Amino acid sequence: MEFNQHVDSALTTFVDNTKFFREMVDVVSDFSDDGEIQKLLEESARLRVEHAENLIRLKSKHQSLNQAMQQAQNSSSTIEQFEDVWKERSEAVEQKRINVKNIAEFKNFKKTVKSAAAQLGAEVNGQANGTDQDEDLIIEGIEETGGEIFSLYDPWSKALMKNPVRNKVCGHIYDRDSVMLIIKDNIGILCPVLGCANKTYIQPAHLVEDANVRQKVQRRMAEEIEDGAASEEDEEQD
């Protein structure tokens, strides 16, 4: 199994374990435990978020190193040249600071785990008394629809979707180009969204266009263009 798939599998397991622990808490809550089980749930959810942050950092670095190697291969005509280019690019990747808290995948994971741990009114990390001011939960590019949360960024490429399609089996959204490329030569691809209960392999017939999501994507693309233009103006003024 490819490295990123191992990470995705681990993250999904974290979410499933949190849901299972939540169910245990609901059963035990009928007895007097002085809130000890709830404390364990909150602590385990916190630790899973920490572990996920480290895993997603490794995943991001792995992707960057793969890209660096591909670029080195494409720009080199000899082994010696490849070694020089690869050394330069890999060192640049190693020195680059990765702010995982700004990565949509981590924000999505954190939101999912906290939501799973807070079922049936139980709140995690102070949310019950209104002390949770974690701005990371305001996820950029995330919309709410019918109680479900989805990202405007493709779960495989992590890029803003250009041609969004919905999996009508589970309702999750992908970029058509990404999902078709993934499933073209693979008949055993499941929905990659964390916590998805759909165990049916993705097929082209499952994918349908979603006009509402397309409009949201177009608005988001327009915002990014405007933000880019504003940044260029600021640089010119400086």
C-alpha positions as CSV (number, residue, x, y, z in Angstrom):
1,M,0.0,0.0,0.0
2,E,1.3,3.5,-0.9
3,F,2.4,5.7,2.0
4,N,-0.4,8.2,1.7
5,Q,-2.9,5.4,1.7
6,H,-1.5,4.2,5.0
7,V,-1.9,7.6,6.5
8,D,-5.5,7.9,5.2
9,S,-6.3,4.5,6.6
10,A,-4.8,5.5,10.0
11,L,-6.9,8.7,10.0
12,T,-10.1,6.9,9.2
13,T,-9.3,4.4,12.0
14,F,-8.9,7.4,14.4
15,V,-12.4,8.6,13.5
16,D,-14.0,5.2,13.8
17,N,-12.3,4.6,17.2
18,T,-13.7,8.0,18.4
19,K,-17.2,7.0,17.3
20,F,-16.9,3.7,19.1
21,F,-15.6,5.3,22.3
22,R,-18.5,7.8,22.1
23,E,-20.9,4.8,22.0
24,M,-19.2,3.3,25.0
25,V,-19.6,6.6,27.0
26,D,-23.3,6.7,26.2
27,V,-23.8,3.2,27.6
28,V,-21.7,3.8,30.7
29,S,-23.3,7.2,31.3
30,D,-26.3,5.3,32.7
31,F,-24.2,4.4,35.7
32,S,-22.4,6.7,38.1
33,D,-18.8,7.0,37.0
34,D,-18.1,10.6,38.2
35,G,-17.4,11.6,34.6
36,E,-14.2,9.5,34.4
37,I,-15.2,7.9,31.1
38,Q,-16.1,11.3,29.6
39,K,-12.7,12.6,30.6
40,L,-11.0,9.6,28.9
41,L,-13.0,10.3,25.7
42,E,-11.9,14.0,25.7
43,E,-8.3,13.1,26.3
44,S,-8.3,10.4,23.6
45,A,-9.9,12.8,21.1
46,R,-7.2,15.3,21.9
47,L,-4.4,12.8,21.4
48,R,-5.9,11.6,18.1
49,V,-5.9,15.2,16.8
50,E,-2.2,15.5,17.8
51,H,-1.3,12.2,16.1
52,A,-3.2,13.3,13.0
53,E,-1.3,16.5,12.9
54,N,2.0,14.6,12.8
55,L,0.7,12.1,10.2
56,I,-0.6,14.8,7.9
57,R,2.7,16.7,8.2
58,L,4.6,13.5,7.1
59,K,2.1,13.0,4.3
60,S,2.5,16.6,3.1
61,K,6.3,16.3,3.2
62,H,6.1,12.9,1.4
63,Q,4.1,14.5,-1.4
64,S,6.5,17.4,-1.7
65,L,9.5,15.1,-1.9
66,N,7.8,13.0,-4.6
67,Q,7.2,16.2,-6.6
68,A,10.8,17.3,-6.1
69,M,12.1,13.9,-7.3
70,Q,9.8,14.1,-10.4
71,Q,11.1,17.6,-11.1
72,A,14.7,16.4,-10.7
73,Q,14.1,13.5,-13.1
74,N,12.5,15.7,-15.7
75,S,15.2,18.3,-15.6
76,S,18.2,16.0,-15.6
77,S,19.9,14.2,-18.5
78,T,22.6,12.4,-16.5
79,I,22.7,10.6,-13.1
80,E,25.2,13.2,-11.8
81,Q,22.9,16.0,-12.8
82,F,20.0,14.3,-11.2
83,E,21.9,13.8,-7.9
84,D,22.8,17.5,-7.8
85,V,19.3,18.7,-8.6
86,W,17.7,16.1,-6.2
87,K,20.0,17.1,-3.4
88,E,19.1,20.8,-3.9
89,R,15.4,20.3,-4.1
90,S,15.1,17.7,-1.3
91,E,17.0,20.0,1.1
92,A,14.7,22.8,0.2
93,V,11.7,20.6,1.1
94,E,13.3,19.5,4.4
95,Q,13.8,23.1,5.4
96,K,10.3,24.2,4.5
97,R,8.1,24.7,7.5
98,I,4.7,23.0,7.2
99,N,1.9,24.6,9.0
100,V,-0.5,21.7,9.3
101,K,-3.1,23.7,11.1
102,N,-3.7,25.6,7.8
103,I,-4.1,22.4,5.7
104,A,-7.7,21.7,4.8
105,E,-7.3,17.9,5.5
106,F,-6.2,18.5,9.1
107,K,-9.0,21.0,9.7
108,N,-11.5,18.5,8.3
109,F,-10.1,15.8,10.5
110,K,-10.2,17.9,13.6
111,K,-13.8,18.9,12.9
112,T,-14.8,15.3,12.3
113,V,-13.2,14.0,15.5
114,K,-14.7,16.7,17.7
115,S,-18.1,16.2,16.1
116,A,-17.9,12.4,16.6
117,A,-16.8,12.8,20.2
118,A,-19.6,15.3,20.9
119,Q,-22.6,13.2,19.8
120,L,-25.7,13.2,22.0
121,G,-24.9,16.6,23.5
122,A,-21.5,15.7,25.0
123,E,-19.0,18.5,24.2
124,V,-15.2,18.3,23.9
125,N,-12.5,20.6,25.2
126,G,-14.8,23.2,26.8
127,Q,-17.5,23.6,24.2
128,A,-20.2,22.9,26.7
129,N,-19.4,26.1,28.6
130,G,-18.6,28.1,25.6
131,T,-14.8,28.3,26.2
132,D,-13.8,26.7,22.9
133,Q,-12.4,29.5,20.7
134,D,-10.5,27.4,18.3
135,E,-10.6,29.3,15.0
136,D,-9.2,26.3,13.2
137,L,-12.8,24.9,13.2
138,I,-13.9,27.7,10.9
139,I,-12.8,25.7,7.8
140,E,-11.9,27.6,4.7
141,G,-13.6,26.1,1.7
142,I,-16.1,24.0,3.8
143,E,-19.8,24.3,3.4
144,E,-22.7,22.7,5.2
145,T,-25.4,20.9,3.4
146,G,-28.1,18.8,5.0
147,G,-26.1,18.4,8.1
148,E,-23.1,17.1,6.2
149,I,-19.8,18.9,5.9
150,F,-17.9,18.8,2.7
151,S,-14.9,20.5,1.2
152,L,-14.6,22.5,-2.0
153,Y,-11.1,20.9,-2.3
154,D,-10.7,17.5,-3.9
155,P,-9.8,14.8,-1.4
156,W,-7.1,13.3,-3.6
157,S,-5.4,16.3,-5.2
158,K,-6.2,18.7,-2.3
159,A,-6.7,21.4,-5.0
160,L,-9.8,23.5,-5.5
161,M,-12.3,21.4,-7.6
162,K,-12.9,22.7,-11.1
163,N,-15.5,20.1,-12.1
164,P,-17.2,18.8,-9.0
165,V,-19.3,15.7,-9.0
166,R,-21.2,14.0,-6.2
167,N,-21.1,10.3,-5.3
168,K,-24.8,9.6,-5.2
169,V,-24.2,6.6,-3.0
170,C,-22.7,8.5,-0.1
171,G,-23.2,12.2,-1.2
172,H,-19.5,13.2,-1.0
173,I,-17.9,15.5,-3.6
174,Y,-14.8,14.9,-5.8
175,D,-13.2,16.6,-8.8
176,R,-14.2,14.6,-11.8
177,D,-10.7,14.6,-13.3
178,S,-9.2,13.3,-10.1
179,V,-11.7,10.6,-9.4
180,M,-11.8,9.4,-13.0
181,L,-8.0,9.2,-13.1
182,I,-8.0,7.2,-9.8
183,I,-10.8,4.7,-10.7
184,K,-9.8,4.3,-14.4
185,D,-7.5,1.4,-13.7
186,N,-8.7,0.5,-10.2
187,I,-11.9,-1.3,-9.4
188,G,-11.5,-1.3,-5.7
189,I,-11.5,2.4,-4.8
190,L,-13.6,3.5,-1.8
191,C,-14.7,7.0,-1.0
192,P,-11.6,8.7,0.6
193,V,-13.6,11.1,2.8
194,L,-12.8,10.6,6.5
195,G,-15.5,8.7,8.4
196,C,-17.5,7.8,5.2
197,A,-19.6,4.7,5.9
198,N,-20.0,3.9,2.2
199,K,-18.3,0.5,1.5
200,T,-19.3,0.5,-2.2
201,Y,-16.5,0.8,-4.7
202,I,-16.7,4.1,-6.7
203,Q,-18.0,3.6,-10.2
204,P,-18.5,6.2,-13.0
205,A,-22.3,5.6,-12.9
206,H,-22.2,6.8,-9.2
207,L,-20.9,10.2,-10.1
208,V,-23.4,13.0,-10.9
209,E,-22.9,16.7,-11.5
210,D,-24.0,19.1,-8.7
211,A,-24.9,22.6,-10.0
212,N,-25.0,24.0,-6.5
213,V,-21.5,22.9,-5.6
214,R,-20.3,24.1,-9.1
215,Q,-21.6,27.6,-8.2
216,K,-19.8,27.6,-4.9
217,V,-16.6,26.5,-6.6
218,Q,-16.9,29.3,-9.2
219,R,-17.4,31.8,-6.4
220,R,-14.4,30.5,-4.6
221,M,-12.2,30.6,-7.7
222,A,-13.3,34.2,-8.3
223,E,-12.3,35.0,-4.7
224,E,-8.9,33.5,-5.1
225,I,-8.3,35.5,-8.3
226,E,-9.3,38.7,-6.4
227,D,-7.0,37.8,-3.5
228,G,-4.1,37.1,-5.9
229,A,-4.6,40.4,-7.6
230,A,-4.7,42.3,-4.3
231,S,-1.5,40.6,-3.2
232,E,0.3,41.6,-6.4
233,E,-0.9,45.2,-5.9
234,D,0.5,45.2,-2.3
235,E,3.8,43.8,-3.5
236,E,4.1,46.5,-6.2
237,Q,3.4,49.2,-3.6
238,D,6.0,47.9,-1.3
